[in-house]
């Protein structure tokens, strides 16, 4: 695979009591960024298999043998680094959605890149660095909305 080949990332909008569960990552420069739970699709892995694996690794909420109540895909987003960027990168984000019932007390990550989690109210999303920057979409999206392509959104 070429270094410049696009990477496919599946993630889930996890709704819990009118909030969204996001995961905290820390950049090498110490900057804090937030992501929807999810990760890369491996060669030979279906989108849903990848999402199940990633949600289990990053949240511990959905054991692999439990059926996920997923909707979607609900959105697609391209994150393409500018040509001037020192590191060429292209990620195709495929977003699904699900409701989380019960408590978030059991959220724990086996992924070393995850530095914590938090359930955000929709009104709090504008105050954080979210990758990709889809705050407006998350604030207006409702279950059952048609799938949408959000375009090219890049945050260094």
N, CA, C and O atoms as a GROMACS GRO file, in nm:
protein
  624
    1UNK      N    1   0.085  -0.118   0.000
    1UNK     CA    2   0.000   0.000   0.000
    1UNK      C    3   0.089   0.124   0.000
    1UNK      O    4   0.188   0.131   0.072
    2UNK      N    5   0.052   0.219  -0.080
    2UNK     CA    6   0.124   0.345  -0.090
    2UNK      C    7   0.110   0.426   0.039
    2UNK      O    8   0.008   0.417   0.107
    3UNK      N    9   0.211   0.503   0.071
    3UNK     CA   10   0.205   0.590   0.189
    3UNK      C   11   0.089   0.689   0.177
    3UNK      O   12   0.029   0.729   0.276
    4UNK      N   13   0.060   0.727   0.053
    4UNK     CA   14  -0.046   0.825   0.030
    4UNK      C   15  -0.184   0.762   0.012
    4UNK      O   16  -0.280   0.834  -0.016
    5UNK      N   17  -0.196   0.630   0.029
    5UNK     CA   18  -0.326   0.565   0.013
    5UNK      C   19  -0.421   0.611   0.124
    5UNK      O   20  -0.379   0.626   0.239
    6UNK      N   21  -0.548   0.634   0.091
    6UNK     CA   22  -0.643   0.673   0.195
    6UNK      C   23  -0.661   0.564   0.299
    6UNK      O   24  -0.655   0.445   0.268
    7UNK      N   25  -0.682   0.605   0.422
    7UNK     CA   26  -0.711   0.514   0.533
    7UNK      C   27  -0.861   0.523   0.560
    7UNK      O   28  -0.918   0.631   0.556
    8UNK      N   29  -0.923   0.410   0.586
    8UNK     CA   30  -1.066   0.410   0.618
    8UNK      C   31  -1.079   0.400   0.770
    8UNK      O   32  -1.021   0.311   0.832
    9UNK      N   33  -1.156   0.491   0.828
    9UNK     CA   34  -1.181   0.492   0.973
    9UNK      C   35  -1.331   0.487   0.996
    9UNK      O   36  -1.406   0.570   0.946
   10UNK      N   37  -1.374   0.388   1.074
   10UNK     CA   38  -1.514   0.379   1.113
   10UNK      C   39  -1.527   0.434   1.254
   10UNK      O   40  -1.437   0.416   1.337
   11UNK      N   41  -1.638   0.499   1.281
   11UNK     CA   42  -1.660   0.550   1.416
   11UNK      C   43  -1.810   0.554   1.444
   11UNK      O   44  -1.892   0.536   1.354
   12UNK      N   45  -1.844   0.578   1.570
   12UNK     CA   46  -1.983   0.577   1.610
   12UNK      C   47  -2.018   0.701   1.690
   12UNK      O   48  -1.946   0.742   1.781
   13UNK      N   49  -2.132   0.760   1.654
   13UNK     CA   50  -2.192   0.865   1.734
   13UNK      C   51  -2.267   0.789   1.844
   13UNK      O   52  -2.374   0.733   1.819
   14UNK      N   53  -2.211   0.788   1.964
   14UNK     CA   54  -2.273   0.715   2.075
   14UNK      C   55  -2.350   0.814   2.161
   14UNK      O   56  -2.292   0.897   2.231
   15UNK      N   57  -2.482   0.803   2.155
   15UNK     CA   58  -2.570   0.893   2.230
   15UNK      C   59  -2.602   0.831   2.366
   15UNK      O   60  -2.635   0.713   2.375
   16UNK      N   61  -2.590   0.914   2.470
   16UNK     CA   62  -2.621   0.871   2.606
   16UNK      C   63  -2.689   0.987   2.677
   16UNK      O   64  -2.625   1.089   2.705
   17UNK      N   65  -2.818   0.973   2.707
   17UNK     CA   66  -2.893   1.078   2.779
   17UNK      C   67  -2.873   1.217   2.720
   17UNK      O   68  -2.834   1.310   2.792
   18UNK      N   69  -2.900   1.233   2.593
   18UNK     CA   70  -2.886   1.361   2.523
   18UNK      C   71  -2.743   1.414   2.521
   18UNK      O   72  -2.721   1.535   2.507
   19UNK      N   73  -2.648   1.325   2.535
   19UNK     CA   74  -2.506   1.361   2.529
   19UNK      C   75  -2.437   1.269   2.429
   19UNK      O   76  -2.492   1.167   2.387
   20UNK      N   77  -2.315   1.306   2.390
   20UNK     CA   78  -2.234   1.225   2.299
   20UNK      C   79  -2.106   1.183   2.369
   20UNK      O   80  -2.039   1.265   2.433
   21UNK      N   81  -2.073   1.056   2.358
   21UNK     CA   82  -1.950   1.005   2.418
   21UNK      C   83  -1.834   1.029   2.321
   21UNK      O   84  -1.836   0.983   2.207
   22UNK      N   85  -1.732   1.102   2.368
   22UNK     CA   86  -1.612   1.128   2.289
   22UNK      C   87  -1.490   1.079   2.365
   22UNK      O   88  -1.491   1.071   2.488
   23UNK      N   89  -1.385   1.047   2.290
   23UNK     CA   90  -1.261   0.999   2.349
   23UNK      C   91  -1.152   1.105   2.334
   23UNK      O   92  -1.141   1.170   2.230
   24UNK      N   93  -1.073   1.121   2.440
   24UNK     CA   94  -0.965   1.221   2.440
   24UNK      C   95  -0.835   1.156   2.393
   24UNK      O   96  -0.798   1.049   2.440
   25UNK      N   97  -0.768   1.224   2.301
   25UNK     CA   98  -0.636   1.183   2.254
   25UNK      C   99  -0.544   1.303   2.276
   25UNK      O  100  -0.587   1.418   2.270
   26UNK      N  101  -0.417   1.274   2.300
   26UNK     CA  102  -0.320   1.381   2.317
   26UNK      C  103  -0.221   1.375   2.203
   26UNK      O  104  -0.161   1.271   2.176
   27UNK      N  105  -0.203   1.488   2.135
   27UNK     CA  106  -0.109   1.498   2.024
   27UNK      C  107   0.034   1.500   2.080
   27UNK      O  108   0.052   1.530   2.198
   28UNK      N  109   0.134   1.469   1.997
   28UNK     CA  110   0.273   1.472   2.043
   28UNK      C  111   0.315   1.607   2.102
   28UNK      O  112   0.402   1.613   2.189
   29UNK      N  113   0.252   1.716   2.056
   29UNK     CA  114   0.286   1.849   2.108
   29UNK      C  115   0.210   1.882   2.237
   29UNK      O  116   0.222   1.992   2.291
   30UNK      N  117   0.129   1.785   2.287
   30UNK     CA  118   0.055   1.804   2.411
   30UNK      C  119  -0.086   1.857   2.392
   30UNK      O  120  -0.162   1.867   2.488
   31UNK      N  121  -0.123   1.890   2.268
   31UNK     CA  122  -0.258   1.941   2.242
   31UNK      C  123  -0.360   1.830   2.262
   31UNK      O  124  -0.336   1.714   2.228
   32UNK      N  125  -0.474   1.868   2.318
   32UNK     CA  126  -0.583   1.774   2.343
   32UNK      C  127  -0.681   1.778   2.227
   32UNK      O  128  -0.723   1.886   2.185
   33UNK      N  129  -0.716   1.661   2.173
   33UNK     CA  130  -0.818   1.651   2.068
   33UNK      C  131  -0.918   1.546   2.110
   33UNK      O  132  -0.887   1.455   2.187
   34UNK      N  133  -1.039   1.558   2.058
   34UNK     CA  134  -1.147   1.464   2.087
   34UNK      C  135  -1.190   1.396   1.959
   34UNK      O  136  -1.191   1.456   1.852
   35UNK      N  137  -1.225   1.267   1.971
   35UNK     CA  138  -1.266   1.186   1.858
   35UNK      C  139  -1.390   1.105   1.893
   35UNK      O  140  -1.413   1.072   2.010
   36UNK      N  141  -1.470   1.074   1.791
   36UNK     CA  142  -1.573   0.974   1.810
   36UNK      C  143  -1.504   0.840   1.829
   36UNK      O  144  -1.400   0.817   1.767
   37UNK      N  145  -1.557   0.750   1.911
   37UNK     CA  146  -1.496   0.619   1.927
   37UNK      C  147  -1.493   0.545   1.794
   37UNK      O  148  -1.592   0.545   1.720
   38UNK      N  149  -1.381   0.483   1.764
   38UNK     CA  150  -1.367   0.408   1.640
   38UNK      C  151  -1.221   0.396   1.602
   38UNK      O  152  -1.132   0.427   1.681
   39UNK      N  153  -1.197   0.352   1.480
   39UNK     CA  154  -1.060   0.336   1.436
   39UNK      C  155  -1.052   0.280   1.295
   39UNK      O  156  -1.151   0.273   1.223
   40UNK      N  157  -0.932   0.240   1.259
   40UNK     CA  158  -0.904   0.196   1.124
   40UNK      C  159  -0.957   0.058   1.090
   40UNK      O  160  -0.963  -0.031   1.174
   41UNK      N  161  -0.996   0.045   0.964
   41UNK     CA  162  -1.041  -0.082   0.911
   41UNK      C  163  -0.918  -0.157   0.861
   41UNK      O  164  -0.838  -0.102   0.786
   42UNK      N  165  -0.905  -0.282   0.902
   42UNK     CA  166  -0.792  -0.365   0.860
   42UNK      C  167  -0.825  -0.437   0.730
   42UNK      O  168  -0.942  -0.460   0.699
   43UNK      N  169  -0.723  -0.472   0.656
   43UNK     CA  170  -0.739  -0.545   0.531
   43UNK      C  171  -0.820  -0.672   0.554
   43UNK      O  172  -0.787  -0.752   0.641
   44UNK      N  173  -0.927  -0.690   0.476
   44UNK     CA  174  -1.012  -0.809   0.488
   44UNK      C  175  -1.119  -0.799   0.594
   44UNK      O  176  -1.194  -0.895   0.615
   45UNK      N  177  -1.129  -0.686   0.662
   45UNK     CA  178  -1.226  -0.667   0.770
   45UNK      C  179  -1.343  -0.583   0.718
   45UNK      O  180  -1.322  -0.482   0.651
   46UNK      N  181  -1.466  -0.624   0.749
   46UNK     CA  182  -1.581  -0.545   0.709
   46UNK      C  183  -1.590  -0.419   0.796
   46UNK      O  184  -1.527  -0.411   0.902
   47UNK      N  185  -1.668  -0.322   0.750
   47UNK     CA  186  -1.685  -0.198   0.827
   47UNK      C  187  -1.743  -0.228   0.965
   47UNK      O  188  -1.697  -0.175   1.066
   48UNK      N  189  -1.845  -0.314   0.969
   48UNK     CA  190  -1.909  -0.344   1.098
   48UNK      C  191  -1.818  -0.425   1.190
   48UNK      O  192  -1.818  -0.403   1.311
   49UNK      N  193  -1.742  -0.517   1.134
   49UNK     CA  194  -1.647  -0.594   1.217
   49UNK      C  195  -1.542  -0.500   1.276
   49UNK      O  196  -1.506  -0.513   1.393
   50UNK      N  197  -1.494  -0.408   1.196
   50UNK     CA  198  -1.395  -0.311   1.244
   50UNK      C  199  -1.455  -0.223   1.354
   50UNK      O  200  -1.391  -0.197   1.455
   51UNK      N  201  -1.578  -0.178   1.333
   51UNK     CA  202  -1.642  -0.092   1.432
   51UNK      C  203  -1.666  -0.167   1.563
   51UNK      O  204  -1.642  -0.112   1.670
   52UNK      N  205  -1.711  -0.290   1.555
   52UNK     CA  206  -1.730  -0.371   1.676
   52UNK      C  207  -1.599  -0.384   1.754
   52UNK      O  208  -1.594  -0.364   1.875
   53UNK      N  209  -1.492  -0.419   1.681
   53UNK     CA  210  -1.360  -0.437   1.744
   53UNK      C  211  -1.314  -0.307   1.809
   53UNK      O  212  -1.271  -0.307   1.924
   54UNK      N  213  -1.324  -0.197   1.736
   54UNK     CA  214  -1.277  -0.069   1.788
   54UNK      C  215  -1.359  -0.020   1.907
   54UNK      O  216  -1.303   0.031   2.004
   55UNK      N  217  -1.490  -0.035   1.901
   55UNK     CA  218  -1.574   0.008   2.014
   55UNK      C  219  -1.542  -0.073   2.139
   55UNK      O  220  -1.540  -0.019   2.249
   56UNK      N  221  -1.518  -0.201   2.122
   56UNK     CA  222  -1.482  -0.285   2.238
   56UNK      C  223  -1.347  -0.242   2.294
   56UNK      O  224  -1.332  -0.229   2.415
   57UNK      N  225  -1.248  -0.221   2.206
   57UNK     CA  226  -1.113  -0.181   2.250
   57UNK      C  227  -1.114  -0.043   2.316
   57UNK      O  228  -1.046  -0.021   2.416
   58UNK      N  229  -1.191   0.050   2.259
   58UNK     CA  230  -1.183   0.188   2.306
   58UNK      C  231  -1.282   0.224   2.416
   58UNK      O  232  -1.260   0.322   2.488
   59UNK      N  233  -1.389   0.148   2.431
   59UNK     CA  234  -1.487   0.183   2.534
   59UNK      C  235  -1.520   0.069   2.629
   59UNK      O  236  -1.559   0.093   2.743
   60UNK      N  237  -1.505  -0.055   2.584
   60UNK     CA  238  -1.544  -0.170   2.665
   60UNK      C  239  -1.694  -0.181   2.681
   60UNK      O  240  -1.742  -0.263   2.760
   61UNK      N  241  -1.771  -0.101   2.606
   61UNK     CA  242  -1.916  -0.099   2.624
   61UNK      C  243  -1.988  -0.210   2.549
   61UNK      O  244  -2.093  -0.257   2.594
   62UNK      N  245  -1.935  -0.252   2.437
   62UNK     CA  246  -2.005  -0.347   2.352
   62UNK      C  247  -1.920  -0.472   2.332
   62UNK      O  248  -1.834  -0.474   2.244
   63UNK      N  249  -1.943  -0.576   2.412
   63UNK     CA  250  -1.867  -0.700   2.393
   63UNK      C  251  -1.886  -0.753   2.250
   63UNK      O  252  -1.992  -0.734   2.191
   64UNK      N  253  -1.785  -0.817   2.196
   64UNK     CA  254  -1.790  -0.864   2.056
   64UNK      C  255  -1.909  -0.957   2.026
   64UNK      O  256  -1.953  -0.964   1.911
   65UNK      N  257  -1.960  -1.027   2.126
   65UNK     CA  258  -2.068  -1.122   2.100
   65UNK      C  259  -2.208  -1.061   2.117
   65UNK      O  260  -2.308  -1.132   2.105
   66UNK      N  261  -2.215  -0.930   2.145
   66UNK     CA  262  -2.343  -0.862   2.163
   66UNK      C  263  -2.379  -0.786   2.036
   66UNK      O  264  -2.295  -0.716   1.979
   67UNK      N  265  -2.503  -0.801   1.992
   67UNK     CA  266  -2.550  -0.731   1.872
   67UNK      C  267  -2.552  -0.579   1.898
   67UNK      O  268  -2.608  -0.533   1.998
   68UNK      N  269  -2.491  -0.504   1.808
   68UNK     CA  270  -2.489  -0.359   1.821
   68UNK      C  271  -2.614  -0.299   1.758
   68UNK      O  272  -2.648  -0.332   1.644
   69UNK      N  273  -2.682  -0.210   1.830
   69UNK     CA  274  -2.800  -0.145   1.772
   69UNK      C  275  -2.758  -0.025   1.687
   69UNK      O  276  -2.784   0.090   1.724
   70UNK      N  277  -2.693  -0.052   1.574
   70UNK     CA  278  -2.635   0.054   1.493
   70UNK      C  279  -2.731   0.107   1.388
   70UNK      O  280  -2.816   0.035   1.335
   71UNK      N  281  -2.715   0.235   1.360
   71UNK     CA  282  -2.781   0.299   1.249
   71UNK      C  283  -2.671   0.348   1.155
   71UNK      O  284  -2.569   0.401   1.200
   72UNK      N  285  -2.692   0.329   1.028
   72UNK     CA  286  -2.596   0.390   0.937
   72UNK      C  287  -2.537   0.296   0.835
   72UNK      O  288  -2.575   0.180   0.822
   73UNK      N  289  -2.442   0.354   0.765
   73UNK     CA  290  -2.372   0.478   0.789
   73UNK      C  291  -2.465   0.600   0.785
   73UNK      O  292  -2.561   0.605   0.708
   74UNK      N  293  -2.432   0.698   0.870
   74UNK     CA  294  -2.510   0.821   0.875
   74UNK      C  295  -2.437   0.938   0.810
   74UNK      O  296  -2.500   1.038   0.773
   75UNK      N  297  -2.304   0.927   0.796
   75UNK     CA  298  -2.227   1.035   0.733
   75UNK      C  299  -2.091   0.984   0.688
   75UNK      O  300  -2.037   0.886   0.740
   76UNK      N  301  -2.038   1.053   0.588
   76UNK     CA  302  -1.903   1.029   0.537
   76UNK      C  303  -1.829   1.162   0.539
   76UNK      O  304  -1.886   1.267   0.510
   77UNK      N  305  -1.700   1.156   0.575
   77UNK     CA  306  -1.617   1.277   0.581
   77UNK      C  307  -1.479   1.243   0.527
   77UNK      O  308  -1.422   1.140   0.563
   78UNK      N  309  -1.424   1.328   0.442
   78UNK     CA  310  -1.286   1.317   0.398
   78UNK      C  311  -1.201   1.411   0.481
   78UNK      O  312  -1.234   1.529   0.493
   79UNK      N  313  -1.092   1.361   0.537
   79UNK     CA  314  -0.991   1.446   0.601
   79UNK      C  315  -0.865   1.431   0.518
   79UNK      O  316  -0.798   1.328   0.522
   80UNK      N  317  -0.834   1.535   0.442
   80UNK     CA  318  -0.720   1.531   0.351
   80UNK      C  319  -0.623   1.642   0.388
   80UNK      O  320  -0.658   1.760   0.384
   81UNK      N  321  -0.502   1.604   0.425
   81UNK     CA  322  -0.400   1.703   0.460
   81UNK      C  323  -0.364   1.783   0.335
   81UNK      O  324  -0.357   1.727   0.226
   82UNK      N  325  -0.341   1.913   0.350
   82UNK     CA  326  -0.302   1.994   0.234
   82UNK      C  327  -0.168   1.945   0.176
   82UNK      O  328  -0.087   1.885   0.246
   83UNK      N  329  -0.149   1.973   0.049
   83UNK     CA  330  -0.026   1.933  -0.019
   83UNK      C  331   0.095   1.991   0.054
   83UNK      O  332   0.201   1.929   0.056
   84UNK      N  333   0.081   2.109   0.113
   84UNK     CA  334   0.192   2.174   0.182
   84UNK      C  335   0.223   2.110   0.318
   84UNK      O  336   0.324   2.144   0.380
   85UNK      N  337   0.139   2.019   0.364
   85UNK     CA  338   0.159   1.956   0.494
   85UNK      C  339   0.284   1.868   0.492
   85UNK      O  340   0.309   1.800   0.392
   86UNK      N  341   0.363   1.869   0.600
   86UNK     CA  342   0.483   1.786   0.603
   86UNK      C  343   0.450   1.636   0.601
   86UNK      O  344   0.534   1.554   0.563
   87UNK      N  345   0.330   1.600   0.641
   87UNK     CA  346   0.291   1.459   0.643
   87UNK      C  347   0.162   1.444   0.562
   87UNK      O  348   0.055   1.488   0.606
   88UNK      N  349   0.171   1.384   0.447
   88UNK     CA  350   0.053   1.361   0.364
   88UNK      C  351  -0.036   1.259   0.433
   88UNK      O  352   0.012   1.156   0.481
   89UNK      N  353  -0.164   1.288   0.438
   89UNK     CA  354  -0.258   1.201   0.507
   89UNK      C  355  -0.396   1.219   0.447
   89UNK      O  356  -0.438   1.331   0.418
   90UNK      N  357  -0.466   1.107   0.427
   90UNK     CA  358  -0.604   1.112   0.379
   90UNK      C  359  -0.681   1.004   0.455
   90UNK      O  360  -0.650   0.886   0.444
   91UNK      N  361  -0.781   1.047   0.531
   91UNK     CA  362  -0.865   0.954   0.607
   91UNK      C  363  -1.009   0.971   0.560
   91UNK      O  364  -1.062   1.082   0.557
   92UNK      N  365  -1.072   0.860   0.525
   92UNK     CA  366  -1.215   0.859   0.494
   92UNK      C  367  -1.286   0.809   0.619
   92UNK      O  368  -1.271   0.694   0.658
   93UNK      N  369  -1.364   0.897   0.682
   93UNK     CA  370  -1.439   0.863   0.803
   93UNK      C  371  -1.579   0.816   0.763
   93UNK      O  372  -1.649   0.884   0.689
   94UNK      N  373  -1.618   0.701   0.813
   94UNK     CA  374  -1.752   0.648   0.791
   94UNK      C  375  -1.818   0.641   0.928
   94UNK      O  376  -1.776   0.564   1.014
   95UNK      N  377  -1.922   0.724   0.948
   95UNK     CA  378  -1.986   0.736   1.078
   95UNK      C  379  -2.115   0.656   1.086
   95UNK      O  380  -2.199   0.660   0.997
   96UNK      N  381  -2.127   0.582   1.195
   96UNK     CA  382  -2.249   0.511   1.231
   96UNK      C  383  -2.303   0.577   1.356
   96UNK      O  384  -2.243   0.673   1.406
   97UNK      N  385  -2.416   0.530   1.410
   97UNK     CA  386  -2.472   0.586   1.533
   97UNK      C  387  -2.536   0.476   1.615
   97UNK      O  388  -2.582   0.375   1.561
   98UNK      N  389  -2.540   0.496   1.746
   98UNK     CA  390  -2.605   0.402   1.838
   98UNK      C  391  -2.637   0.473   1.968
   98UNK      O  392  -2.572   0.571   2.005
   99UNK      N  393  -2.738   0.421   2.037
   99UNK     CA  394  -2.770   0.470   2.171
   99UNK      C  395  -2.700   0.382   2.274
   99UNK      O  396  -2.692   0.260   2.258
  100UNK      N  397  -2.650   0.445   2.379
  100UNK     CA  398  -2.588   0.373   2.489
  100UNK      C  399  -2.687   0.376   2.605
  100UNK      O  400  -2.728   0.483   2.649
  101UNK      N  401  -2.724   0.259   2.653
  101UNK     CA  402  -2.816   0.255   2.767
  101UNK      C  403  -2.736   0.229   2.894
  101UNK      O  404  -2.619   0.190   2.889
  102UNK      N  405  -2.799   0.251   3.006
  102UNK     CA  406  -2.733   0.225   3.134
  102UNK      C  407  -2.637   0.335   3.172
  102UNK      O  408  -2.663   0.453   3.147
  103UNK      N  409  -2.527   0.296   3.231
  103UNK     CA  410  -2.430   0.389   3.287
  103UNK      C  411  -2.303   0.392   3.204
  103UNK      O  412  -2.272   0.295   3.134
  104UNK      N  413  -2.231   0.502   3.210
  104UNK     CA  414  -2.100   0.510   3.146
  104UNK      C  415  -1.987   0.479   3.243
  104UNK      O  416  -1.869   0.495   3.210
  105UNK      N  417  -2.022   0.434   3.363
  105UNK     CA  418  -1.919   0.403   3.462
  105UNK      C  419  -1.825   0.294   3.416
  105UNK      O  420  -1.709   0.289   3.458
  106UNK      N  421  -1.873   0.204   3.330
  106UNK     CA  422  -1.791   0.094   3.284
  106UNK      C  423  -1.702   0.126   3.166
  106UNK      O  424  -1.632   0.038   3.116
  107UNK      N  425  -1.703   0.251   3.119
  107UNK     CA  426  -1.621   0.285   3.003
  107UNK      C  427  -1.474   0.278   3.042
  107UNK      O  428  -1.428   0.346   3.134
  108UNK      N  429  -1.402   0.195   2.969
  108UNK     CA  430  -1.258   0.180   2.992
  108UNK      C  431  -1.195   0.144   2.858
  108UNK      O  432  -1.254   0.069   2.780
  109UNK      N  433  -1.078   0.196   2.832
  109UNK     CA  434  -1.013   0.172   2.704
  109UNK      C  435  -0.892   0.083   2.720
  109UNK      O  436  -0.812   0.099   2.812
  110UNK      N  437  -0.879  -0.012   2.628
  110UNK     CA  438  -0.760  -0.096   2.620
  110UNK      C  439  -0.662  -0.036   2.519
  110UNK      O  440  -0.555  -0.092   2.496
  111UNK      N  441  -0.698   0.077   2.460
  111UNK     CA  442  -0.616   0.144   2.359
  111UNK      C  443  -0.530   0.250   2.428
  111UNK      O  444  -0.583   0.342   2.490
  112UNK      N  445  -0.399   0.237   2.416
  112UNK     CA  446  -0.306   0.329   2.484
  112UNK      C  447  -0.319   0.472   2.432
  112UNK      O  448  -0.282   0.567   2.502
  113UNK      N  449  -0.370   0.489   2.310
  113UNK     CA  450  -0.384   0.624   2.253
  113UNK      C  451  -0.499   0.702   2.317
  113UNK      O  452  -0.503   0.824   2.306
  114UNK      N  453  -0.590   0.632   2.382
  114UNK     CA  454  -0.706   0.698   2.443
  114UNK      C  455  -0.667   0.746   2.583
  114UNK      O  456  -0.628   0.666   2.668
  115UNK      N  457  -0.679   0.876   2.605
  115UNK     CA  458  -0.640   0.935   2.732
  115UNK      C  459  -0.757   0.970   2.821
  115UNK      O  460  -0.742   1.043   2.919
  116UNK      N  461  -0.875   0.919   2.789
  116UNK     CA  462  -0.993   0.945   2.870
  116UNK      C  463  -1.116   0.956   2.782
  116UNK      O  464  -1.108   0.946   2.659
  117UNK      N  465  -1.228   0.977   2.846
  117UNK     CA  466  -1.354   0.990   2.775
  117UNK      C  467  -1.443   1.087   2.850
  117UNK      O  468  -1.421   1.118   2.968
  118UNK      N  469  -1.544   1.135   2.779
  118UNK     CA  470  -1.640   1.225   2.843
  118UNK      C  471  -1.767   1.230   2.760
  118UNK      O  472  -1.761   1.224   2.637
  119UNK      N  473  -1.880   1.240   2.825
  119UNK     CA  474  -2.008   1.257   2.757
  119UNK      C  475  -2.036   1.408   2.751
  119UNK      O  476  -2.053   1.472   2.855
  120UNK      N  477  -2.039   1.462   2.631
  120UNK     CA  478  -2.057   1.605   2.610
  120UNK      C  479  -2.202   1.637   2.575
  120UNK      O  480  -2.266   1.564   2.499
  121UNK      N  481  -2.252   1.745   2.630
  121UNK     CA  482  -2.379   1.801   2.584
  121UNK      C  483  -2.353   1.862   2.446
  121UNK      O  484  -2.242   1.907   2.419
  122UNK      N  485  -2.454   1.862   2.361
  122UNK     CA  486  -2.437   1.918   2.226
  122UNK      C  487  -2.388   2.064   2.231
  122UNK      O  488  -2.311   2.106   2.145
  123UNK      N  489  -2.433   2.138   2.329
  123UNK     CA  490  -2.395   2.279   2.341
  123UNK      C  491  -2.248   2.297   2.376
  123UNK      O  492  -2.194   2.407   2.358
  124UNK      N  493  -2.182   2.193   2.426
  124UNK     CA  494  -2.040   2.202   2.463
  124UNK      C  495  -1.945   2.173   2.348
  124UNK      O  496  -1.825   2.196   2.361
  125UNK      N  497  -1.995   2.122   2.238
  125UNK     CA  498  -1.908   2.077   2.129
  125UNK      C  499  -1.829   2.190   2.064
  125UNK      O  500  -1.717   2.168   2.018
  126UNK      N  501  -1.885   2.311   2.060
  126UNK     CA  502  -1.813   2.422   1.998
  126UNK      C  503  -1.687   2.461   2.074
  126UNK      O  504  -1.600   2.527   2.018
  127UNK      N  505  -1.677   2.423   2.199
  127UNK     CA  506  -1.562   2.460   2.281
  127UNK      C  507  -1.449   2.359   2.281
  127UNK      O  508  -1.354   2.374   2.359
  128UNK      N  509  -1.455   2.257   2.196
  128UNK     CA  510  -1.350   2.155   2.196
  128UNK      C  511  -1.290   2.141   2.056
  128UNK      O  512  -1.349   2.183   1.957
  129UNK      N  513  -1.172   2.080   2.050
  129UNK     CA  514  -1.110   2.046   1.922
  129UNK      C  515  -1.152   1.904   1.889
  129UNK      O  516  -1.108   1.808   1.952
  130UNK      N  517  -1.237   1.892   1.788
  130UNK     CA  518  -1.291   1.763   1.747
  130UNK      C  519  -1.234   1.727   1.610
  130UNK      O  520  -1.233   1.810   1.519
  131UNK      N  521  -1.186   1.604   1.597
  131UNK     CA  522  -1.133   1.556   1.469
  131UNK      C  523  -1.221   1.443   1.418
  131UNK      O  524  -1.240   1.346   1.491
  132UNK      N  525  -1.275   1.451   1.298
  132UNK     CA  526  -1.281   1.570   1.214
  132UNK      C  527  -1.375   1.674   1.275
  132UNK      O  528  -1.453   1.642   1.364
  133UNK      N  529  -1.366   1.798   1.229
  133UNK     CA  530  -1.446   1.906   1.288
  133UNK      C  531  -1.592   1.903   1.244
  133UNK      O  532  -1.633   1.978   1.155
  134UNK      N  533  -1.670   1.816   1.305
  134UNK     CA  534  -1.809   1.793   1.263
  134UNK      C  535  -1.909   1.838   1.369
  134UNK      O  536  -2.018   1.781   1.379
  135UNK      N  537  -1.873   1.938   1.448
  135UNK     CA  538  -1.960   1.986   1.554
  135UNK      C  539  -2.099   2.022   1.503
  135UNK      O  540  -2.199   1.980   1.561
  136UNK      N  541  -2.107   2.101   1.395
  136UNK     CA  542  -2.239   2.144   1.343
  136UNK      C  543  -2.324   2.025   1.304
  136UNK      O  544  -2.444   2.021   1.332
  137UNK      N  545  -2.262   1.928   1.238
  137UNK     CA  546  -2.337   1.808   1.199
  137UNK      C  547  -2.391   1.736   1.322
  137UNK      O  548  -2.508   1.698   1.325
  138UNK      N  549  -2.307   1.716   1.423
  138UNK     CA  550  -2.349   1.644   1.543
  138UNK      C  551  -2.460   1.717   1.617
  138UNK      O  552  -2.548   1.654   1.676
  139UNK      N  553  -2.456   1.850   1.615
  139UNK     CA  554  -2.557   1.929   1.686
  139UNK      C  555  -2.693   1.923   1.618
  139UNK      O  556  -2.796   1.940   1.685
  140UNK      N  557  -2.697   1.900   1.487
  140UNK     CA  558  -2.826   1.900   1.420
  140UNK      C  559  -2.873   1.761   1.376
  140UNK      O  560  -2.989   1.745   1.340
  141UNK      N  561  -2.784   1.660   1.379
  141UNK     CA  562  -2.821   1.526   1.334
  141UNK      C  563  -2.922   1.462   1.429
  141UNK      O  564  -2.911   1.476   1.551
  142UNK      N  565  -3.020   1.393   1.371
  142UNK     CA  566  -3.120   1.319   1.448
  142UNK      C  567  -3.131   1.179   1.392
  142UNK      O  568  -3.117   1.160   1.272
  143UNK      N  569  -3.157   1.080   1.478
  143UNK     CA  570  -3.174   0.943   1.428
  143UNK      C  571  -3.277   0.940   1.315
  143UNK      O  572  -3.381   1.004   1.322
  144UNK      N  573  -3.245   0.863   1.213
  144UNK     CA  574  -3.334   0.852   1.099
  144UNK      C  575  -3.307   0.950   0.987
  144UNK      O  576  -3.362   0.936   0.878
  145UNK      N  577  -3.222   1.051   1.012
  145UNK     CA  578  -3.186   1.145   0.905
  145UNK      C  579  -3.116   1.069   0.792
  145UNK      O  580  -3.049   0.969   0.818
  146UNK      N  581  -3.131   1.114   0.669
  146UNK     CA  582  -3.061   1.046   0.558
  146UNK      C  583  -2.910   1.063   0.571
  146UNK      O  584  -2.862   1.162   0.626
  147UNK      N  585  -2.837   0.966   0.519
  147UNK     CA  586  -2.691   0.973   0.520
  147UNK      C  587  -2.646   1.094   0.438
  147UNK      O  588  -2.712   1.134   0.343
  148UNK      N  589  -2.533   1.150   0.478
  148UNK     CA  590  -2.485   1.273   0.414
  148UNK      C  591  -2.333   1.267   0.399
  148UNK      O  592  -2.263   1.211   0.484
  149UNK      N  593  -2.284   1.325   0.289
  149UNK     CA  594  -2.140   1.344   0.271
  149UNK      C  595  -2.107   1.484   0.318
  149UNK      O  596  -2.159   1.582   0.264
  150UNK      N  597  -2.022   1.495   0.418
  150UNK     CA  598  -1.992   1.625   0.479
  150UNK      C  599  -1.878   1.700   0.409
  150UNK      O  600  -1.848   1.813   0.444
  151UNK      N  601  -1.816   1.636   0.310
  151UNK     CA  602  -1.712   1.703   0.233
  151UNK      C  603  -1.573   1.682   0.292
  151UNK      O  604  -1.549   1.590   0.370
  152UNK      N  605  -1.484   1.770   0.250
  152UNK     CA  606  -1.345   1.764   0.295
  152UNK      C  607  -1.329   1.855   0.416
  152UNK      O  608  -1.344   1.977   0.405
  153UNK      N  609  -1.299   1.797   0.529
  153UNK     CA  610  -1.279   1.874   0.652
  153UNK      C  611  -1.145   1.834   0.712
  153UNK      O  612  -1.121   1.717   0.741
  154UNK      N  613  -1.057   1.931   0.729
  154UNK     CA  614  -0.924   1.904   0.780
  154UNK      C  615  -0.890   1.995   0.895
  154UNK      O  616  -0.911   2.116   0.889
  155UNK      N  617  -0.837   1.937   1.000
  155UNK     CA  618  -0.782   2.012   1.112
  155UNK      C  619  -0.643   1.956   1.135
  155UNK      O  620  -0.629   1.835   1.156
  156UNK      N  621  -0.540   2.040   1.133
  156UNK     CA  622  -0.402   1.987   1.152
  156UNK      C  623  -0.384   1.927   1.291
  156UNK      O  624  -0.275   1.879   1.323
   0.00000   0.00000   0.00000
